[in-house]
Amino acid sequence: MNGFGASLHHEGVTFHVWAPRCRSVEVVIEGRRPQPMAPLDDGVFELTLGRLGAGTRYQYRLDGERYRPDPVSRWQPEGVHGPSAVVDPSVFTWTDGGFGGHGLADLVFYELHVGAFTTAGTFEAAIAHLNQLADLGVTAIELMPVAEFPGSRNWGYDGVHLYAPQSTYGGPQGLRRLVDACHARGLSVVLDVVYNHLGPEGNYLGEFGPYFTDRYKTPWGQALNFDGPDGAGVRRHFIDNARHWVREFHVDGLRLDAIHSIFDASPLHILSEIAEAVRAEAARLGRPGHVIAESHDNDRHIVLPRAQGGLGLDAVWSDDFHHALHVRLTGDRGGYYVDFSDPRHLPRALSEGFAYQGEHSEYFGGKRGTASADLPAERFVVFTQNHDQVGNRARGERLGALVPFEALKLAAALMLVAPALPLLFMGEEYGETAPFQFFTSFLDRELAEAVRRGRAAEFSRFAWEGAIPDPTLPLTFVRSRLNHSLAAAPRHRALRDYYRAWLGLRRAHPALGARNKERTRADLDPSGAVLTVSRASAEGDPVQLFANLSAERRPWVEPAGSRLLLDSADPRFGGEPRTYPLAPFQVLLYELTR
């Protein structure tokens, strides 16, 4: 049997849909009478129609009453409520046969939102900036979710057509062009996918089958039915989706959103099956496939191999690193930041991966986390900013709006010296000044109003003051766009040069990068103000970093027999010549030569 959805072949188009909740399903082609589909086993319906081609608009009529888009639609040219369109993937000629991908430890992520990354807000418009990212030292573009969502403005976490790249971004053809262009420049592509819930508008899956369950709860909507009655069809839908992105769009990996809200008591967890599917499809293309998780649980089992009782995913985001660093630099204490007042959290998260490894969390109301010191460096993704940590502030301020310029460089240094995979948020490298705010364009007015009210209630735990931008207004989206021309201004150019220098050192120096975590040590001096990070390779090659975490000058001792590799106060990085003692937020990196 062909895959689900509309499959184009020399005889026409074959339609397959899983709809166990329907007595009958018909295919409705624009301008034609509905054509009944033949019922097969397990709630599957099938129909082949001749003389149809790519671009044909179609819908399913359920039980002779409701007209709905295809649950496995490859393209929604008229949005989430409109008809689906037949896609012919063979019309695109890939040129990336020579691209071998990147090993996990070599990944340097650059997270971007397609709509806000450029003025045009399309897949193809992003291509013009890829050379600069490759030159910077980025090795992987991480796209925020692109599955079709309501309207034209959305972070992507309200997607409902999981197989269809957002039509206003350029649809499937635009995404293929972007991925091919990334591979031509040696950049991998990781796609953020949402498998813990679907958006509230245009979500018709429940009319076709038992996709959702009330046995579990998520903060965003109904939980997916991965382990209940008829769960096999639901699992297939999501596993096939993971394969789809790799097979049809050549993406090199997936970032799985909030897996702590993916529930599955099956003997083989759905996440393990997804990881295996991604790797199998990537192997057919001659490349590694990576699956990276977001989770607030600090659970080592996410990245342990299945043979050791784990899920077997490749890496997990370490929010602890961000939170500990953010609290140290800004003094924020609201919401989840309440857990990070202990200055020891920062060196622990930097050197071990998690700060919380079983200790009591005030925010979560119980013990949180598992041991992480023995896990390899490449199992952790660290960041100083990302879409959540910027955009989920009330007004979406970036770190540069909250701390001095020298503190921005300190934050970057700690991220890039850490034995982990670094993730940069779009514009971070040159100090983008535009905020990144939460924006939506729901067509349902009542839903839009509910989101507006819910956003205000969400921030009550953080005690942030001032008006919250209306997420439904176009201006909220427009003010979140990058201003790439800033990168040419002197201080912004200096910050970019600083990131480029650091990323070059990570690649070139054997003691740096996402390896040799067991040879990393991070300590605070007795004052708690100067952080020392020591790293070494298996052969030695030791380096030592000194970071003044305070706004005051601090004494320190230059290591004997050393060579200075990088000084954050160097004039070429927008600093001023410094002498003893350490200036506020100054960072020095030394190679120990004896």
N, C-alpha and C positions, 0 to 999 in steps of 0.2 A: 504494500500500500504506500502511496505517496505520503509526504509529510502533511501536516494539518495546514489549513489555509487554502489559498488558491495557487495551484502549481501549473505553470505554463509548460506545454510540451507541443510536439509537432501535430498532435491531433486536436488541440484546443486547450482548454483549461479544466483541470480536475479540482473540485472543491471537496474538502474534508472538514467536518466540524464535529467536535465532541459536545453533545447536547443531551445528556441523559434526563434532563428535566423537561424535555419537550416531547410532545406526542408526534409532531411533524415539523419538518424544516424545509423551506423552499429557498431556492436561489432566485433573487430578483435582479435582473440586469436592466439598467436604464433603457426604457423604451420597449421592453419585452414583458410578456406575461410571466408570472412566477412559475418556476419549474421545480417540481417536487424532487427531493433528495431521497435516495434509497437508504433505509435503515440497515445498518450492519450490527455486529456484536458490540456490546459494552457501551451503548449509547452513541455510537459513531454514525454519522450520516454522510453519504457520498453522492456526487453527481459529476459527470463529465459533459461539457458543452463544447461543441465545435465552433470554428470560425470566430474565436475570441482572441484578442491580443493584449499586449501590455497596455496599461492605462485604462482598461475596461473598469467602469464603476459597477459595483455590485453590493447587495445587502442580503441578509438572511431574513426571511419572514418566519417567525416562531409561532407555531400553533395557529396559523392563518390570521394572526392579529398584529403582532408587534414586528416592526422593521428595525433590525439592529445591524451594526457593523460586525465584521468578522472578528472573533476573539483573537485570531492569529493574523490579523491584517498586517501586511508589509508596508502599507502606505495609506494615510488618512488625509488626502489633499484638501478636504473641506472641514477638517477638525474632528474632534472626538465623537460628535453626533452624526457626522455625515457618512456617506457610503465609503466603502473600502475600494482600493484600486489594485488591479493585478500588476505585479512587478516582474520584470524579466531581469534577473541578476546578471545574465550572460552578456548584456549589452555593454557592460563596463569592462574595459580592458585593464587588468591589474598590471602594474610594472614593478611590483615589489618582490619578485621571485628571489632576488639576491639578498633580501633582508633576513638576517638570522635571529633577530630579537636580542634581548639582553637577559643575562642571568639575574636572578633575584637580587643578589648583593650589589649589582651595578645600577640598580634603579634609583634615579633621582626624579621625583614626581613634580609636576607643575599642574596644579588643579586650576581649571578654568571653567567659567560658565559661558557657553557659546553665545548666548544672547547679549551678555554684557561685556564680552571680551573685545568687541569691535563696535563701531557705530552701526554697521550693516547688520550685525548680530546673526551671521550665518556661518555654516561650516566652512564654506569656501573663503569667506572674508578672513578667517583665522589663518589661512595658509600664508598670507603675506608676513606674518610674524614668526614663522617657524624657524627661519634661519637665525634670528636673534636668540631664540631659546636654545637652539643647538649650540651656538657659540657661547652662551652663558655656561653651559655644562649640564643642562637638563638632559635626561635620557628617556623620559616618559611623560607624555601628556595625559593627564587624568581629566576626563570630561565629566562634569556633573550630569545627572541623568538627562537623557534625550528622548526617552519614550514619550509618544504623543500625549500631551496634556491639554487642558482646556485653555482656549485663547492663545495669545502670543507671548505672554510674560509669566514666567513661573520659574522657581528654582529647579523644578523637574521632579520633585518628590511627590507630586500629585499626578503622575503619569497613569494612564489607564490602558493604553494600547502598547503592550510591552515589546512587540515585534516591529513597531513602526517608528522610525526616526522622525522627530518633530518636523511637521510640514513647513512651519514658518522659518525653520533653520536651513531648509533646503532639502528635506526629505532624504530618502535612501541614496539617491545619486550624489547629493552633497556630502553625506557622511563618507561614502566610498572615496570621493576625491580627497577629503581631508586625511583619511587614514593612509591612502596611497602616498600623499605628499609628505606626511610624517615619516613614513618608512623610507622614502627617498632621501631624507635628511638624517637617517639613523635614529629616529625617535620612535619608541614604542607607544602604543595607545592603550590606556586602561579606561574602561567605561564603568561609571558608577551606575549600579542597578539597584532597584528597590523591590525586594522579594518578601518584605514583611507586611505590606499592605498595598492597597491601590488607592488612587485618589477618589474623592467623593463625587465628582461630576463626570458623567460619561462612562461610568463603571457598570457595564452590563453583564459581566461574567456570571453573576449569580442567577441570571435568567437562563443560562445555558446549562450549568451544572453546579454541584455542591463545592464551589471554590472556597467558601468561607465557613467559619465555625464560630460558635459562641462559647466554646470550651475555654478559649484563651482571650485575653484582652491586649490591645496595643494602644498607645496614646493617640494614634492617628486614624483609626478606623478598624474594621473587622479584621481579625486574624485569618491567615490562610489555613486551609484544611489539608495539611500535609500528612496527617496520621489518622484521620477518621474514616467513616464509611465513604467509599468511592474516592478515597484520597489518591489512588493510583493515577487517575486522570489528571488530578491537580498537580501532582509531582511531575508527571510527564510534561505538562504545559511549561513549567518553570525550568526543568532540565533542558528541554528542547530550546527554550529561549536562550539559555546560556550558550548552547551549541550554535544557535543562530547567529549571535553576535560575532563569534569567532569565525564560523564558516562563511557567512555571507558578507561580513564587513571586515574580516581580517584583524579584529582587535586582538591585542596581545594579553589581555587579562581583564578581570572584573573586580571592582570594589563593591562589596556587598554592604548595603546600608543597614545599620542598627540590627545586627543579627540577634541581639538579646531579645528581640521581639519576633523572632522566627521560632516557632514551637514545633517540635517533632519528637515523639516518643517511639518512633519506629526503630527496628534493630539496626538499620543503616540510615543514618541521618541524612536528610535532604541536602544539607550543605556539603557533606562528603561526596554525594553523588554529583552535585554541581561541579565541585572541584575536579573530579575525575573526568567529567564530560568536557570541561574547558581544556584540560591538559591533552585529552585524546584528540580533540579538534585541532589544537595548536600543533600537535606533533605531525598531523597530516600536512600542515603547511611548512613543516621543518623548523618550528620555533618553539621555545618554551611558552607555556601558558600559566599565568599567575592569578591566584585568587586571594584577595586581601579583604579582611573583615573590619568593620567598625563594631565595637562592642564596649559597653561601659562596665562589663563584669570583671575585667582584668583576669580572665580565665586562661591559663596556660594550655588547657585542653584544646582550645581553638586551633593552635598551631602544632600540637603534638601529632606525630604520624598516627594513622589509624591502628597500626600494629602496637602502639603504646597506649591505646585507649582514647586517642584524640580524634578530632574532626579532620585533620590532615590539610588544613588551609595553610597558605604560605606565610602570611604575615597579618598583624593586627595593629590598628591605630593605638598609640599610647597617648590618651588624653592627659594622663598624669603629668607627663613632661610639660605639656602646654600649661596646664593649670598651675603647677608649681612655679614655673617661670613667670607666668602672667601675674600671679599674686605677688611675687618678689619685686617685680618691676612697677606694678601699678598700685598695689595696696588694696585691690578689690577683695571684698569678703562676702559678697552676697551670693545666694544660690549655692552651686556646687563648689565655689571658691572657699566656702567656709571650712572645707576639709584640708586646706593647704597652707595653714599658717605656720606650720613647723618648718623651719629653714632646712632641715635634713631631707625633706621630700625632694628638693631639686637635685642634689647630687645622687640620690638613690635612683630617681627616675632616669637621670642621664646615664648612669653607669649600668643599671640593672634592667631597665625597661619599664617596670611598674614601680610606683611609690607605695601604693597600697597592695600588700601581699598577705592579706588576712587580718589586718588591723581593723578596728571599729571605725566606721564612717558615720559622721554626724548627719551628712546629707542623705545617705541611703538608709540610715537607721539600723545598721548592723555591720557584721564583718564583711569586708570586701577584698577580693583579690586572692591570688595564689602566687607561689614562689616564681620568680622570673630570672634570677641571676644566672642560672645555668642554661637558659635558652639562647640560641645563636643570635648574633646581632641583627641579621637580616630578617628576623621574625617580627621586628618592631618598626613602625612608621612614626616619625616624630615631626613636629611642626611648631612654628611660633604663631601662625595664623592659618585659618582655613575658612570655608564658607560658613560653618556653624559658629565658630568662635568669634568671627567678625559679625556675620549677619544676624546672629541671635542676640546681639546686644540691642538695646532698645532703638538706638539710632544708627547702628551698623558702623561704628567707628573702627577704623583699622588701628593697629598698634601704634603707628606713627602719630596718630592724633592724641595718644594717651601718654607717651613717654618721650624723652629727649632723643635727638638724632643719634647720639653716642650709645644710648640704650638699645636702639634698634639694631645697631651693629653688634652689640653684645649678645642680643637674643639670637641673631643669625649665627654667631660664632658657636654658641652652645649647641644649637641644632646641628651644625655641620661638623663639630668635633665629636658628637655623640656616636657611639657604635650602633648605628641604626640607619634606616632608610629615610632620608629627608624629603619633606614635602613642602614646596613653596606654593603660596596662594597667589593667583594672578595679580601682577602689579607690585607684589611685595619686594621684588628684586630692585626696583628703582624708587620705592617709597611712594607708591600711588596715594594721592590725597583724597580721591573720591571715596565715599563710604561704600559698603556693600550691604544694602538693606533688603529686607524681606519683601518680595513683590509677587503678586498674583494677578490673573485676569479672568477669574471665574465668570462665566456667562450667567449663572444663577445668582440673582441679586440677594436672595435670602442667605445663600451660602457665603457670598462675599461679606455680608454684614456679620455673619457668625464668625468668620475668620478674623475680621477686624476686632470684634469684642474679645475673642479668645486670645488674640495677640496681647492685648492690654492686660488680661488676667494672668497670662504666663509670666510677665515680668514682675509681678508683685513680690516674688520671692527674692528678687535681686535689689529691690529698693532703688531702682534707677529713677531719676527725676527728669521732668521735661516731657514734651509731647512726643508721642510715638508716631512715626510716619505711617500714613495710611497705605497698607500694602496693595490696595486696589487701584491707586492713582497711577497713571502713566509716569508722572514725575518721579515717583519713588524708584521706578526702574531706570529712568533716564539718568538720574543723579548717581546711579550705581555703575554706570559704564566707565571703563578705563579711559584715561587720557594718555595715550602712548607717547605723545609729544613731550610729556614731562621728562621722559628718560633722557632727553638731550640737555636739560638744564643742569648747571654745574653740580649742585649737591646731589641731585638724583642720579646723574651719570657716575658720580663718585661712589654712591651706594651700589649701583650695578657693578662697577669695577671690583668692589669689595666682595660681592657674592661670587663673581667670576673667579677672583683669586682664590677664594676658599674652595670652590668646587674643583678648581685645578689642583689644589693641594690634596684634596680627598682622593682624586684619581691617581696622583703621582706618588704620594708618600706611602710607603708600605705600612706605616703604623696607623694610618687614618682610613676612613671609609667604614663600610658595614661588615667588618670582619674583626676577629681578635677581641671580642667583647670581654673575654675572660682576662685579658691583659689591660683592662681599663680600670682606673681608680679615680674617684672624684671626692675631694675633701674640702671642707670649709676651715678657714683659719679660726683661732679662738674667738675673734671678734664676730665671726659669721659673715664677714663682708667680702672676703677674698676667696674665690673658688679656684682650686687647683685641679686640673684634669690631666692625668698621666696616661699615655697610651703607648703601646709597643707592638711590634709584629712578632711573629714566631721566631724570627732571626734576631730580634732586638730592635734596632732603629727607633729608639725611644724619642717621644716628643712630650712637651709639657706646656699646658696652657694655663695662664693666670688671668683671671677675670675679676675686676672690681665691681661687685654687685651694688655698690652704694653710690650716692651722689657726693660723697666726700673723698678727698685724697687718702690713699691708704698705703702704708709701708709694705714692702715685700722684699724678697731676696732673689736677685737674678741667679739662675742656676749656673754653677761653675762649668766651664768647658762646654758652652752652648753656642748655638748660632740662631739668630733671630730669623724666623720664617715669615712672620706677619705681625704688624702692629696696627690695631684698629684706628689709632690716632695719626697714622701716616697722612700727610697732606694729600696724597693721591686718592685717599679714601674720604676726603672731606674733613679731615681732622687737623689738628695743630701739633707741631713738634712738642713732644712731652719729655720730661725728665723725671727722675725719681722724686717723689713717690708716684704710685699709680694714680692717674687722673680719674675723675668720676666715669664709671662704666667702661674704662679702658680695658682692652684685651690684648695680651701678648702671647704669641705662640712661638716656642723655641724647639729646635732640634738639639738633643743632647748628643754631643760629639765625642764624649769620653765618659 
